[in-house]
């Protein structure tokens, strides 16, 4: 037969173990919560009316959205930049969209001074308006984004924004 002291020690150990398990469940749920969230699939953003874009003239548009990083949710802020180029009538797509992130090092791609190509300031590489590189520095051309079919009478241009891995020869979406 167990003594009173042994009974209390055993009971305290059992109760402590149960309390540990009870506390572990919400703790593990908190730690694993970011893993349960859906990946950063492409999300559609309305950027401009078709009538606001000039044919063959690139225009940049900021992508502004809420952002969540693990457990912290940030208010609306710029999360990327997109170049839109309206195509001439008769083209297969009325608007072409490129992410403004260089596929080489991830630097911001800007319009060149002569406004006839895109230029990356990090390595002096240039891209044509169809996204093809003009030298061998970047591993691939600019990343083209999906433009949804124009909607409504005003021809609203909606782009599915997504970021891609830099320094890779193939276009690999980031989660």
LUMDO-953226 format. One record per residue (C-alpha): residue number from 1; residue in one letter; y, x, z. Coordinates in nm, 3 decimals, m for minus. Last residue first. Layout:
N
<r num="NUM" residu="A" north="Y" east="X" up="Z"/>
...
***
This chain:
175
<r num="175" residu="X" north="3.083" east="0.476" up="m5.230"/>
<r num="174" residu="X" north="3.206" east="0.716" up="m5.498"/>
<r num="173" residu="X" north="3.106" east="0.636" up="m5.855"/>
<r num="172" residu="X" north="2.943" east="0.917" up="m6.059"/>
<r num="171" residu="X" north="3.084" east="0.978" up="m6.412"/>
<r num="170" residu="X" north="2.877" east="1.266" up="m6.547"/>
<r num="169" residu="X" north="2.986" east="1.628" up="m6.577"/>
<r num="168" residu="X" north="3.065" east="1.650" up="m6.206"/>
<r num="167" residu="X" north="3.362" east="1.837" up="m6.058"/>
<r num="166" residu="X" north="3.519" east="1.515" up="m5.925"/>
<r num="165" residu="X" north="3.319" east="1.217" up="m5.802"/>
<r num="164" residu="X" north="3.456" east="0.882" up="m5.916"/>
<r num="163" residu="X" north="3.698" east="0.629" up="m5.773"/>
<r num="162" residu="X" north="3.690" east="0.259" up="m5.860"/>
<r num="161" residu="X" north="3.944" east="0.002" up="m5.965"/>
<r num="160" residu="X" north="3.830" east="m0.302" up="m6.162"/>
<r num="159" residu="X" north="4.144" east="m0.379" up="m6.361"/>
<r num="158" residu="X" north="4.314" east="m0.715" up="m6.414"/>
<r num="157" residu="X" north="4.572" east="m0.762" up="m6.691"/>
<r num="156" residu="X" north="4.736" east="m1.106" up="m6.677"/>
<r num="155" residu="X" north="4.775" east="m1.256" up="m7.024"/>
<r num="154" residu="X" north="5.061" east="m1.499" up="m6.945"/>
<r num="153" residu="X" north="4.866" east="m1.799" up="m7.080"/>
<r num="152" residu="X" north="4.582" east="m1.735" up="m6.837"/>
<r num="151" residu="X" north="4.335" east="m1.451" up="m6.811"/>
<r num="150" residu="X" north="4.285" east="m1.135" up="m7.012"/>
<r num="149" residu="X" north="3.924" east="m1.018" up="m7.011"/>
<r num="148" residu="X" north="3.862" east="m0.776" up="m6.724"/>
<r num="147" residu="X" north="3.957" east="m0.412" up="m6.774"/>
<r num="146" residu="X" north="3.685" east="m0.170" up="m6.668"/>
<r num="145" residu="X" north="3.809" east="0.175" up="m6.577"/>
<r num="144" residu="X" north="3.802" east="0.488" up="m6.790"/>
<r num="143" residu="X" north="3.755" east="0.816" up="m6.608"/>
<r num="142" residu="X" north="3.952" east="1.094" up="m6.775"/>
<r num="141" residu="X" north="3.734" east="1.320" up="m6.986"/>
<r num="140" residu="X" north="3.456" east="1.537" up="m6.850"/>
<r num="139" residu="X" north="3.399" east="1.874" up="m6.676"/>
<r num="138" residu="X" north="3.772" east="1.952" up="m6.676"/>
<r num="137" residu="X" north="3.859" east="2.310" up="m6.780"/>
<r num="136" residu="X" north="3.734" east="2.302" up="m7.141"/>
<r num="135" residu="X" north="4.064" east="2.213" up="m7.308"/>
<r num="134" residu="X" north="4.226" east="1.904" up="m7.465"/>
<r num="133" residu="X" north="4.026" east="1.662" up="m7.252"/>
<r num="132" residu="X" north="3.955" east="1.315" up="m7.395"/>
<r num="131" residu="X" north="4.111" east="1.018" up="m7.214"/>
<r num="130" residu="X" north="4.210" east="0.809" up="m7.519"/>
<r num="129" residu="X" north="4.574" east="0.898" up="m7.457"/>
<r num="128" residu="X" north="4.481" east="1.265" up="m7.495"/>
<r num="127" residu="X" north="4.415" east="1.478" up="m7.188"/>
<r num="126" residu="X" north="4.582" east="1.800" up="m7.079"/>
<r num="125" residu="X" north="4.483" east="2.077" up="m6.842"/>
<r num="124" residu="X" north="4.744" east="2.282" up="m6.663"/>
<r num="123" residu="X" north="4.508" east="2.355" up="m6.371"/>
<r num="122" residu="X" north="4.656" east="2.168" up="m6.077"/>
<r num="121" residu="X" north="4.939" east="1.998" up="m6.267"/>
<r num="120" residu="X" north="4.706" east="1.771" up="m6.465"/>
<r num="119" residu="X" north="4.873" east="1.651" up="m6.784"/>
<r num="118" residu="X" north="4.842" east="1.329" up="m6.984"/>
<r num="117" residu="X" north="4.953" east="1.331" up="m7.348"/>
<r num="116" residu="X" north="5.245" east="1.252" up="m7.580"/>
<r num="115" residu="X" north="5.517" east="1.188" up="m7.320"/>
<r num="114" residu="X" north="5.692" east="1.519" up="m7.408"/>
<r num="113" residu="X" north="5.706" east="1.608" up="m7.037"/>
<r num="112" residu="X" north="5.338" east="1.522" up="m6.991"/>
<r num="111" residu="X" north="5.240" east="1.195" up="m6.818"/>
<r num="110" residu="X" north="5.074" east="1.254" up="m6.485"/>
<r num="109" residu="X" north="4.720" east="1.313" up="m6.358"/>
<r num="108" residu="X" north="4.698" east="1.327" up="m5.979"/>
<r num="107" residu="X" north="4.460" east="1.599" up="m5.860"/>
<r num="106" residu="X" north="4.090" east="1.523" up="m5.810"/>
<r num="105" residu="X" north="3.971" east="1.877" up="m5.884"/>
<r num="104" residu="X" north="3.818" east="1.848" up="m6.233"/>
<r num="103" residu="X" north="3.785" east="1.474" up="m6.295"/>
<r num="102" residu="X" north="4.163" east="1.434" up="m6.259"/>
<r num="101" residu="X" north="4.264" east="1.119" up="m6.072"/>
<r num="100" residu="X" north="4.497" east="0.883" up="m6.256"/>
<r num="99" residu="X" north="4.216" east="0.633" up="m6.318"/>
<r num="98" residu="X" north="4.219" east="0.518" up="m6.677"/>
<r num="97" residu="X" north="4.278" east="0.171" up="m6.820"/>
<r num="96" residu="X" north="4.265" east="0.057" up="m7.184"/>
<r num="95" residu="X" north="4.431" east="m0.268" up="m7.287"/>
<r num="94" residu="X" north="4.374" east="m0.507" up="m7.580"/>
<r num="93" residu="X" north="4.012" east="m0.392" up="m7.624"/>
<r num="92" residu="X" north="3.833" east="m0.389" up="m7.961"/>
<r num="91" residu="X" north="4.160" east="m0.304" up="m8.137"/>
<r num="90" residu="X" north="4.297" east="m0.562" up="m8.383"/>
<r num="89" residu="X" north="4.642" east="m0.563" up="m8.230"/>
<r num="88" residu="X" north="4.747" east="m0.217" up="m8.117"/>
<r num="87" residu="X" north="4.627" east="m0.103" up="m7.773"/>
<r num="86" residu="X" north="4.820" east="m0.136" up="m7.449"/>
<r num="85" residu="X" north="4.777" east="0.169" up="m7.230"/>
<r num="84" residu="X" north="4.734" east="0.128" up="m6.854"/>
<r num="83" residu="X" north="4.722" east="0.429" up="m6.618"/>
<r num="82" residu="X" north="4.587" east="0.358" up="m6.270"/>
<r num="81" residu="X" north="4.683" east="0.500" up="m5.929"/>
<r num="80" residu="X" north="4.494" east="0.493" up="m5.603"/>
<r num="79" residu="X" north="4.472" east="0.376" up="m5.243"/>
<r num="78" residu="X" north="4.835" east="0.278" up="m5.185"/>
<r num="77" residu="X" north="4.867" east="0.099" up="m4.850"/>
<r num="76" residu="X" north="4.789" east="m0.245" up="m4.709"/>
<r num="75" residu="X" north="4.703" east="m0.225" up="m4.340"/>
<r num="74" residu="X" north="4.439" east="0.018" up="m4.207"/>
<r num="73" residu="X" north="4.110" east="m0.084" up="m4.047"/>
<r num="72" residu="X" north="3.951" east="0.179" up="m3.820"/>
<r num="71" residu="X" north="3.577" east="0.167" up="m3.748"/>
<r num="70" residu="X" north="3.442" east="0.377" up="m4.038"/>
<r num="69" residu="X" north="3.750" east="0.404" up="m4.263"/>
<r num="68" residu="X" north="3.872" east="0.062" up="m4.368"/>
<r num="67" residu="X" north="4.140" east="0.021" up="m4.630"/>
<r num="66" residu="X" north="4.359" east="m0.275" up="m4.711"/>
<r num="65" residu="X" north="4.490" east="m0.266" up="m5.066"/>
<r num="64" residu="X" north="4.751" east="m0.125" up="m5.301"/>
<r num="63" residu="X" north="4.656" east="0.012" up="m5.643"/>
<r num="62" residu="X" north="4.964" east="0.178" up="m5.788"/>
<r num="61" residu="X" north="5.042" east="0.120" up="m6.156"/>
<r num="60" residu="X" north="5.113" east="0.380" up="m6.421"/>
<r num="59" residu="X" north="5.237" east="0.298" up="m6.767"/>
<r num="58" residu="X" north="5.115" east="0.452" up="m7.092"/>
<r num="57" residu="X" north="5.300" east="0.365" up="m7.417"/>
<r num="56" residu="X" north="5.072" east="0.288" up="m7.713"/>
<r num="55" residu="X" north="5.183" east="m0.075" up="m7.746"/>
<r num="54" residu="X" north="5.444" east="m0.161" up="m7.484"/>
<r num="53" residu="X" north="5.320" east="m0.338" up="m7.170"/>
<r num="52" residu="X" north="5.513" east="m0.623" up="m7.003"/>
<r num="51" residu="X" north="5.370" east="m0.882" up="m7.248"/>
<r num="50" residu="X" north="5.018" east="m0.800" up="m7.123"/>
<r num="49" residu="X" north="5.122" east="m0.906" up="m6.776"/>
<r num="48" residu="X" north="5.065" east="m0.646" up="m6.510"/>
<r num="47" residu="X" north="4.838" east="m0.514" up="m6.233"/>
<r num="46" residu="X" north="4.593" east="m0.778" up="m6.108"/>
<r num="45" residu="X" north="4.326" east="m0.591" up="m5.905"/>
<r num="44" residu="X" north="3.947" east="m0.622" up="m5.933"/>
<r num="43" residu="X" north="3.723" east="m0.444" up="m5.684"/>
<r num="42" residu="X" north="3.471" east="m0.179" up="m5.778"/>
<r num="41" residu="X" north="3.201" east="m0.131" up="m5.518"/>
<r num="40" residu="X" north="3.290" east="0.049" up="m5.197"/>
<r num="39" residu="X" north="2.951" east="0.012" up="m5.034"/>
<r num="38" residu="X" north="2.869" east="m0.286" up="m4.818"/>
<r num="37" residu="X" north="2.884" east="m0.240" up="m4.440"/>
<r num="36" residu="X" north="2.564" east="m0.186" up="m4.244"/>
<r num="35" residu="X" north="2.611" east="0.191" up="m4.224"/>
<r num="34" residu="X" north="2.958" east="0.149" up="m4.072"/>
<r num="33" residu="X" north="2.807" east="m0.062" up="m3.789"/>
<r num="32" residu="X" north="2.544" east="0.195" up="m3.684"/>
<r num="31" residu="X" north="2.741" east="0.334" up="m3.388"/>
<r num="30" residu="X" north="2.858" east="m0.005" up="m3.264"/>
<r num="29" residu="X" north="2.513" east="m0.166" up="m3.304"/>
<r num="28" residu="X" north="2.362" east="0.133" up="m3.119"/>
<r num="27" residu="X" north="2.598" east="0.079" up="m2.826"/>
<r num="26" residu="X" north="2.538" east="m0.297" up="m2.830"/>
<r num="25" residu="X" north="2.160" east="m0.238" up="m2.792"/>
<r num="24" residu="X" north="2.179" east="0.066" up="m2.562"/>
<r num="23" residu="X" north="2.350" east="m0.122" up="m2.276"/>
<r num="22" residu="X" north="2.057" east="m0.363" up="m2.230"/>
<r num="21" residu="X" north="1.810" east="m0.075" up="m2.265"/>
<r num="20" residu="X" north="1.988" east="0.124" up="m1.996"/>
<r num="19" residu="X" north="2.004" east="m0.183" up="m1.770"/>
<r num="18" residu="X" north="1.627" east="m0.222" up="m1.804"/>
<r num="17" residu="X" north="1.571" east="0.145" up="m1.718"/>
<r num="16" residu="X" north="1.799" east="0.121" up="m1.417"/>
<r num="15" residu="X" north="1.615" east="m0.192" up="m1.291"/>
<r num="14" residu="X" north="1.278" east="m0.017" up="m1.328"/>
<r num="13" residu="X" north="1.402" east="0.297" up="m1.153"/>
<r num="12" residu="X" north="1.565" east="0.094" up="m0.872"/>
<r num="11" residu="X" north="1.245" east="m0.107" up="m0.821"/>
<r num="10" residu="X" north="1.036" east="0.211" up="m0.804"/>
<r num="9" residu="X" north="1.273" east="0.373" up="m0.553"/>
<r num="8" residu="X" north="1.300" east="0.052" up="m0.348"/>
<r num="7" residu="X" north="0.919" east="0.005" up="m0.333"/>
<r num="6" residu="X" north="0.864" east="0.374" up="m0.252"/>
<r num="5" residu="X" north="1.105" east="0.344" up="0.045"/>
<r num="4" residu="X" north="0.937" east="0.025" up="0.173"/>
<r num="3" residu="X" north="0.603" east="0.196" up="0.167"/>
<r num="2" residu="X" north="0.346" east="0.122" up="m0.096"/>
<r num="1" residu="X" north="0.000" east="0.000" up="0.000"/>
***
